[in-house]
Amino acid sequence: MQHERAKTGVVWLAGLLVCVVGPAAWGQQSIVERSSWWAVPVATPRAFLEEAGKHGVSFQYQYVHDLSSNPSPAFTERDWCGRFTWTLSATVDLQKTTGWSGASGYASVKQHVREFGQIDDRVAQGYSNLDTNQHTTLYEAWIQQTIVGGKLAVKAGRIDSNTDFDAVPTAGDFLNSSMGYSPTVMDFPSYPAPQTAVEVLVPLNSATRVAVGEFRTPGGRISLLEGDRTWSGGTDQHGGRAAIGMWNLTESLPRLDGRMVGRTGGLYGVVEQSLGSRSYSDGRKRALTGYLQMGTGDEQVNPYRAHLGGGLVIAAPFRRRAGDAAGIAGSWVHLGPGGCETVVETYYKVNLGRGVSLVQDLQYFRNPGGSGTLRDALVAMPRLVIAF
């Protein structure tokens, strides 16, 4: 175990060096010039990326590493679990690249690795939104075409549904899985397994959008419909958004009484609201934002019958730490006959610069799993994020 932890420490250090030292080193290298960005031999990595950007192609890389303590005393073995996920993606402006007017594309490859330890799957709301089976996969691959003078967009391919449906941008730095989208949406085709889909995105005006999606699922298909509206209130301090959606899952599903049904569905909603901001003397701004989320499901079919959540996030809490953020949130789910689980989460994100951040997260579970048989649990989890 000590050897495995040592390897993890080396990975973290190597990641930091790549992000902090790498770009500077690349900028000083001098390799053979070339006439076009796709030619061989290639120039420096930085020059290649800059040239690709001129032709409508941009690349992104993200590495996320979690260390989580097991939820003691709910878990018998008091130890740590280590896991990481990396994602390599490319965004393409097809009009610049091929002359295909109004079209864009996106593709990504993702790998998830569990290094050591084990997770406690008896808690209903996963304490790390990274947790899944170890795998490497083509995560997303889609093309989007705008038509009718840009008044309508059609997206088709392998799509993460949480991009356009039930998204909670304010809660993006929380680590608990329920903060990202409502667990009441059964077979939601998001991480770790997006699905083949067709979406139609209709901006009714500058503030209102309607999204419709049809996604495959492992056992059938799911239809999603969402209306989204943003507002400014006259100043940046009063900006916000609200979204309400409905979903319908079509596949063979067992009821609690043992009978089978062919479909189920429910509702979800998200509200995000700026609660005020304050400008520092150097022009940097502290901002406080709140959010609420909810979801419903059929109590005869859905293991998550109802969900309520909400939280507060403050950006730039200190003048000298403009890139930092902190948050506190809670999430409640109704599980099975009479069982409920509640989790309260708080974090502080330290911006280390050059796309590197460290999140220190703490989660408290009340009635884990909703069964009443496990004692309340506390999970500590630091997360390293490297993105460029």
N, C-alpha and C positions, 0 to 999 in steps of 0.2 A: 504493500500500500504506500509506503514511503517513497519507493521508486516511482510509482505512478504519479504521485503528487509532485515529485521533482520534475518529471516530464511535463506535467501541466504548467509548472512555473517557467520552464524553458520556452514552451509555446507562447505564453503570455509575453515574456520578455522579447522573443523574436518578433512577435506581432508589433510590439511597440517600436522596435528598432526599424522594421520595415516602413512603418508609417512616418516616423519622425526623421530618420536618417536617410531612407531610401530616396524620397523625392529630391532632396538636396544633392545626393550623389549622382542621380540620373542627369540632373541639369548641368553637371560639370563634365559629363562624358562627351567625347567627340567620335562619332562613327560615320561611316561613309554616307555622303549625301545621296538622296534619291529624288527622282522626278515626280513620283506619285505615291500617295500614302499606302497603297496596296502592293507596291513594288517590293522586290527582294534584291539586295539586302535591305533590311529595315534600319531606320535611324534609331535614335535614342527612344526609350519608351515614352518619355514626355513628348517628344516631337511627333512620334507616331500618333499619340492620342490627340494632339492638337490638329494634325492634318486630317485625321478621321473625323473630328468634329466639324471641320470645314465642309466635309462631304456628307454631313447629316448622320454620322454614326458616333454614338457616345457609349463608353463602357463604364460599368460600376462594379465595385467589389465590396462585399461586407462579410466580416468575420465576427461572430458573436459567441462568447464563451461564458457559461454559467458554472458556478460552484454552489451547491445547495446543501444545507444541513438537513438530515432527515427529520421529519416532524416529531421530535421527541416531546412527550412520552408516548405519542400515538404509535410510534414505530419502535419495535423492540431493539433494533441495532442502531446505536447512536454513531453515525458515521456520515461522511460526505459523499455526494454524487457529483461527478464532473461530466459535462457534455459540451459539444460545440457544433455550430452550424456555419457553413460558409456558402455564399451565393455570388456567382459571377453572372452579370447580366449585360445586355446590350439593347439600347434604344435606337431605332432607325427612323429618320425622316425620309420616307421613300420618295418624296417629291424632289429632295436634294440629291438623293442617291441614284434614282432611276428615272426621275421625271414623272412618276406616278402621282398625279395631282390629288391632294387632300388625303393621302394615305400615310400611315405610320405603322411601325411594327415594334414588337418587344419580344425578347426571349431571355430565359434565365436557366441556369443549372444550379442545383442546390444539393449539398451533402450534409447529412446529420450523423454525428458520431457520439456514442456514449462511451466515455473513456473508462470510468470505473464507478463502483457503487451502484445503488439501485434507487428507484423512485417509489414513493408510496402512492399507488393508484387507488387507495381506499378513500382519498379525498376526492370529492366530486368536481371541484374546480381546480384544475391543475395549477400548481404553484409556479411552474416554468412553462411559458408558452413555446418553448423549444421542444419539449418532450414528445418523442415519437419513436418508432422503431428505426434502427440504424439503416440508412439507405442513401443512395445517390440517384438523382432523377433529373430529367428535363422538367423543370418546375412549371414554367409558363412559356407559351409560344403562340402569339396572336397577332393579327393585323386589324387595324381600325381604319375605316373609310368614312370620311364626312361627305354628306350629300345634301342636296337642296340648299345650296349656298351656305353650307356650314350650319344649317339649322337642325341637322340630325346626324348622328354617328352610329355606325354599325360595327361591332367588334365581334370577331369570330376566331376560335382556336382553343387552346388550353389556357384557361383563365382562372385566376384566384378571385373568387366571388367577393371577398372582403375589400377589394379595391373600390368597387362601385356600390356595394350593398352592406348595410349595417356597420359602416365604418365609424370609428370614434377617434379622430385624429388627436384630440386633446389627451386621450389616455394612452398614447403611443409608447410612452416610456415605462408604463406599468408592466410587470412581468407575469402577473396572474392571467390565465387564459380568458377568464370571463370578462376582463376589462376591454378586450379587443372586439368582441362581438358576443351577442347573447347566446348562451348555451342551449336555449330552448329551440333554436333552429336546427332541426335534425338533419344529419348528413350534409351540413353546410360545406360546399366544395371549396374550402380554403385550406390553409396549412394543416397538415402536411401533404395534402393530395388535391390540388386543383383538378378540374375536370373539363372535358370538351364542352363548349358552350357557344351560344349566340346571344349577344346583348344588343339592345337598341337604346341609345341615350338621346333624350330629346330635351334640349334647353328651351323652355317655354319663353323665358326672358332672361335678363342678366342675373336674376336672383332665384329663379325657380327651374328645377330640373326634374324630369321623370325618367326612370330607368326600368327597363324590362329585361329579364334574363331567363333563358332556358338552359339548364345545366344537366348533364348526365350525372348519375350517382352510381355507386357500386351495385345497387339493386334496382335502379329505375331512373327517375328523373325528378328534378325539383325546379319549380317555377318561382321566380322572384319578381316582385313589383315594388318600387319605392318612389316616393315623392320627397323632394329635398328643397328647402327654401333657406336662403341666407338673408341677413339684414345687417344694416350698419347703424341705425339709430341716429344718424347725423354725425357721429364721431367714432373714431376707432375704439374708444373705450366701451362702446355699447354694441359692438359687432357680435353676431352669433349665427347659429343655424339650427334647423330642426329637420328631422327626417322621420317618416313613418313608412313602414313597409309591411307586406304580407308575403307569406310563402306557402307553397302547396307541394308536398312530397308525394309522388306516385310510385309506390312499390309495395310489395307484400309485407305487412307489419303485424306482429302479434299484439293483441289486447291483453289487459290484465286478467280477463276472464277466460283466456285461452283461445278465443276466436281470432280469426285473421281478418284484417281489413286491407283495402287496396290503396288507401290514401290517408293523409293527415295534413294539418297545417296550423298556422298561428300568425301572430302579429309581433312586430318589434318596433321600437321607437328610440330615437336619440335626440337629445337637446344639448347644445353646447353654447355657452354664453360668456363673453368677456365681462368680468366684474370690476374692471378698472385697471389703470396703468399709471405709472409715475416715471417721469423722465429724470435721469441723473444729470448732473451738471455737464458731463462730457457728451451728452446726447444719447447715451444708452438708456434703455427703457426696461423697467420692471413691470411685469404684466401678470395679473391673476385671472385665471379662467376656470369655470366650473362646467361640469357635465352631468347629465342624468341619462340612464338607459333602462329599458324594460323589454320584457319578452313574455309571450304566452305560448302554451302548448296544450294539446289534448291530454287530459289526465288519465285517459284509458290506454294511451299509446306511448306518450312521451315520458321518458325518465326525468326530464326537467319540466315541471308543470308551470312554473312561473319564475320570473327573474326580475330583480330590481337592483340597480346599482347607481353609484354616483361618486363624484370626487372633485377635488380641487387641485390645480396645478399652478405653481408660480414659476415664471421664467425670470432669470437674472435676479435672484433674491438678494444679491449683494453687488454693490457698484463695481468692485474689482473682480467679480466673477460673473460677467455678463453672459457667458456661455453655459452656466450651470442652470439646473432646474430642480424643483422638489415637488412632491405630490403626496396626497393622502386620499384614499378611496375605500369604499366598501361595496361588497357584492353579496346578495342574498338569493338563494335558490330554494324552491320547494321541490322536494324529492319524494316520490313514493307516498304511501299512506302515512301522513302525519309527520314526515321527516323533513327537516330543513337544515341547510348549512350556510353559515355566514363567514366571510373572510374580510378582514381589514388589512389593508396594505399601505405601507409608506415607503418612499424612496428619496434618495438624494443623488442626483447625477452630477458628476464632476467632469467638466470639459477639459481634457488634457491637451487639446490643440491638435491640428493636422488630422482631423477626422477621428480622433481617439477619445473615448469617454469611458468612465467607470461609474457604474450604478451600484449603490449599496441599498439593498432592498430587504424589507422585513415584513413578514405576513403572519397574521394570527388567525387560526381557524377555530371557529366555534361550532361544536358538534360535527366533527369531520365525517363526511359521508352520509350525514343525516340519519344514521342508524341508532345513535344514542349509546353505542357500545364502546366508542373510542373517546378518550379524554381530549380536551382542547389541545391544540398543537401550535407551536411557534416554528417558523421556517426563516432562517437567515440565508440570504443569497446575494453575493456580489456578482456583477455581470460586467464583462469587458466587451466593448464594441469598437471595431475598427472599420471605417468606411472611407472609400475614396473612389 
